């Protein structure tokens, strides 16, 4: 073969690859375009009928498409990929194992794309997938990290069965450092306590424990939620304010000792109905950074970060659960003020709860380190 | 005209579940009643369990059965955000297919429930699976996705920190999807073939876990919706409201049921009501002693059955609400009772099914323990009773037909 023939062959191959890539893109596009209110479902269903006939060469393009897919499009792409894998396994076609393994390792991809690649890998090569878990303890995918932590927990349990206490302690500590799943954290905390090691859950989760509380303001007929009381305009710990029923209100220090950072306003301010309380925390962080301010509360709630409202839920009685309210913002380097407005209504027959808990996290729920100021009101 | 009528009949046959199926929450017509021959009333792990299949995660949704296929939803993983739909061969428990999706909406739930709380709907051709995150899927019987909706994206103010648990129902070719919550509260009617919205109704801004009732009456079909402060009847095809009743605070867990020409529903924490539908709506009778806890009342012939928070099974006359007998059973009960011929099956949360022979004097026939936790209402179809725990799906039956 002379050099010209080789060049022509290479160029033909390149053209062939380009044509194949274009075909793949065209077949995947209807799935990627499905949007809100089911727009594009019919086109996606037609494309899926053709896609399910395709081979495993579509899996990597599909994972790449998933990186930028919206919620409904993600459902379609996953459905297509799972059908292709099913068909490949039924007909004895090989999956691109090495490429899938490499894709899982590439953290620039979206968590769900990597989770799906991992699922496929685990389906055909369980040993490879299990081995890969040791690299995923600090993974940005909550699900992959959860599986990696579960594997370390299992090792810890085995060490316990062998009565190797030091190894079990080390493994459980390692798992706890990585764990972001609440149930896993609770399990690990129990295990470590059984081994005589205290776990500061509030610190692990990043709960704020020191607060300044102010209240009650009036919330008759739930009007207080939208009423802008003085603390929303300016914070002054030395100031006094007229409260509900003409009471003179002052900021008061409060420290919660609850392992989940719960601030019980009934206990701190008295059992009240149709009232508003404010809670202020001053925290210091080293660097400017994004933050998720995550709260739990059964009450109507607002969260302000450095004077900006970052979350509002105007109704209560939905139970109190960790992380049920999430406000997103940026922490400044140095001093930051977090103000929480908690509104109790008249429906105490449904629930007396007037409380909240709040923590500062990264997007995976990992605690952000902070210091608290000891200011005197 | 004849051709049109033929097409219409064919259309109805295509979307209508076969009578032997258990297509939705509480089965055909949402009655909880079946007429299966030779259904065992005693079983154990080793006796009369036709098959048992492992499930990949929790679920409080009921199994549903159509065309000898059993469908079950489940959830697993971090925050329960892995959504599963599984399809089994009803006769032997073979897993025919399993699909998995991600939750794209809210994942917070009361610890007792989970994202796989609403019961799917199945026909001979398709299965519809709603999850508490607002993700809704329609797949064909081979597990191929036909359409999906991400309702938390469609209605961004939709929220329910306790967890959505009301089940969708099928009214001809309209899939009715209840999304009652403290935020953007509504019920939507979707075209079952395309997933497109046909109508949407604003509802009281509060959580409600009652499943809509598709009530086929001689004068036409009503879609009955029950919220904490409103009972209303609508045209299933358009959502048009026929009447509403807001005179009492209503329960938000047990669903309304049809009882002849009347409706049975639970008023707040007070009583079971029999209403003659309007307009105007008329209270026929009410009984505090018949008020159920979580379970939906069951009506068969001229009698009704309720189970309360103390585990008291009550039998009463539908016409008057007069209590005929009561029987105390170990609970607690989250699942609604189901009835086959002359026996009632009650599953408690410990996974113990108690079978009661009905009649003028009740008789506890058996107490059948499998495993905790069972919160899901069972299904009766394909000659068997289907029970789902957090880990397994059990098929209780004699020898496979």
Boltz contact constraints between the chains, C-beta under 6 A:
constraints:
  - contact:
      token1: [A, 36]
      token2: [B, 153]
      max_distance: 6.0
  - contact:
      token1: [A, 36]
      token2: [B, 154]
      max_distance: 6.0
  - contact:
      token1: [A, 37]
      token2: [B, 154]
      max_distance: 6.0
  - contact:
      token1: [A, 38]
      token2: [B, 149]
      max_distance: 6.0
  - contact:
      token1: [A, 38]
      token2: [B, 195]
      max_distance: 6.0
  - contact:
      token1: [A, 38]
      token2: [B, 196]
      max_distance: 6.0
  - contact:
      token1: [A, 41]
      token2: [B, 147]
      max_distance: 6.0
  - contact:
      token1: [A, 41]
      token2: [B, 195]
      max_distance: 6.0
  - contact:
      token1: [A, 45]
      token2: [B, 146]
      max_distance: 6.0
  - contact:
      token1: [A, 71]
      token2: [B, 104]
      max_distance: 6.0
  - contact:
      token1: [A, 71]
      token2: [B, 150]
      max_distance: 6.0
  - contact:
      token1: [A, 71]
      token2: [B, 153]
      max_distance: 6.0
  - contact:
      token1: [A, 72]
      token2: [B, 148]
      max_distance: 6.0
  - contact:
      token1: [A, 72]
      token2: [B, 150]
      max_distance: 6.0
  - contact:
      token1: [A, 75]
      token2: [B, 101]
      max_distance: 6.0
  - contact:
      token1: [A, 75]
      token2: [B, 148]
      max_distance: 6.0
  - contact:
      token1: [A, 79]
      token2: [B, 145]
      max_distance: 6.0
  - contact:
      token1: [A, 112]
      token2: [B, 102]
      max_distance: 6.0
  - contact:
      token1: [A, 142]
      token2: [B, 78]
      max_distance: 6.0
  - contact:
      token1: [A, 143]
      token2: [B, 77]
      max_distance: 6.0
  - contact:
      token1: [A, 143]
      token2: [B, 78]
      max_distance: 6.0
  - contact:
      token1: [A, 146]
      token2: [B, 78]
      max_distance: 6.0
  - contact:
      token1: [A, 181]
      token2: [B, 78]
      max_distance: 6.0
  - contact:
      token1: [A, 315]
      token2: [B, 182]
      max_distance: 6.0
  - contact:
      token1: [A, 318]
      token2: [B, 161]
      max_distance: 6.0
  - contact:
      token1: [A, 318]
      token2: [B, 162]
      max_distance: 6.0
  - contact:
      token1: [A, 319]
      token2: [B, 110]
      max_distance: 6.0
  - contact:
      token1: [A, 319]
      token2: [B, 161]
      max_distance: 6.0
  - contact:
      token1: [A, 319]
      token2: [B, 162]
      max_distance: 6.0
  - contact:
      token1: [A, 321]
      token2: [B, 108]
      max_distance: 6.0
  - contact:
      token1: [A, 324]
      token2: [B, 108]
      max_distance: 6.0
  - contact:
      token1: [A, 324]
      token2: [B, 161]
      max_distance: 6.0
